[in-house]
Amino acid sequence: MTLLAVFVIAGLYFLIFHKDPLPLNHESVGLGNLHAVHDVIGVALIGIAGLVWWRSRRAAKAKTAT
């Protein structure tokens, strides 16, 4: 569950909070106006979090069924 929270927080950071003065903003890492890069990374991280959640629920159900 900790990994899930890390993925969601990181994904939301890249989607919403990646502007100056926060750390790792576009200007500090040299991306300039490439907002699409952070958006893709944010969506991917949230997607990975969803996959981790889905697989953990599926594994828990399989464990209780046996």
N, C-alpha and C positions, 0 to 999 in steps of 0.2 A: 504493500500500500504506500510505502514511502516513495518508492520509485514512481508510482502513479502520480503522486502529488508533485514530485520534481518535474516530471514531463509536462503536467498541466501548467504549473507556474511558469516554467521556461517558455512554453508555447504562448501563453498569454502575454508574457513579457515581450516576446518578439512581435506579436501581433499588435499590441496596444502601447506598451510603455517603452518603446525603443527610441525615444526622442531626447534631445538635449534638455536638461543637464544630467540625465540618468546615465549610469555607466554602460559601456558597450553600445552607445548610440552610433548612428551612421558616421558622424564626423570623427569620432574617436577611433574607429576601426578602419576608416578610409573608404567607406562605401559611397559617400556622396549622396546622391538622390536615388539610390537603388533600393527603394522601399519594397519592391517585389521580392528581393532576396530574403528579407526578414519575414515577409508574409508567408512565403513558401516554407521556410524553416518553422515558423510558428504553427502553421497548419499541419506540417509533418509531425511535430512533437505532440500536438493534441491528438492526431490520428494514432500515433504510437501508444499514447496513454489509453485511448479507447480500446486498442487491440490488447494491451496488457490487462485491462480491466475485464474484457470479454473472456480472454483465455483463463484468467484466474477464477472467474465465476464458473466457467465450464468445468475446470479442473475440480473445483470445490463440489459441484453437483455430482460429478463422476465419483468422487471419493466417498460422498455420503450415500450414493446408490449401491455401493458394493459392501 
